[in-house]
């Protein structure tokens, strides 16, 4: 990956982070869950850090995404399985898995992009 591809991967990661934060805000406002609002602003901060090429912010955003998917995924799958509702299980699989996979891919590429960006920048100055 060269520096242009690294910059594109970083851009995709922070745009995905902004989208994730907006999605949290969209679902948090009707219920006004303060913890959800705080989580959205943390995600916005991590997306800004990724925009600024911070490796730590990109890694934390990827880890938070993985933890959220595992936590919420287990809760979402548990309900339809207990009720034996096959339609709900298939709907979750068809809609949820591609969405989760695409964002995980963008966040992972953002981590790669930040590391490659700093590596190439270090060698460029030497």
Secondary structure, 3 states (H helix, E strand, C coil): CCHHHHHHHHHHHHHHHHHHHHHHHHHHHCCCCHHHHHHHHHHHHHHHHHHCCCHHHHHHHHHHHHHHHHHHHHHHHHHHHHCCCHHHHHHHHHHHHHHHHHHHHHHHHHHHHHHHHHHHHHHHHC
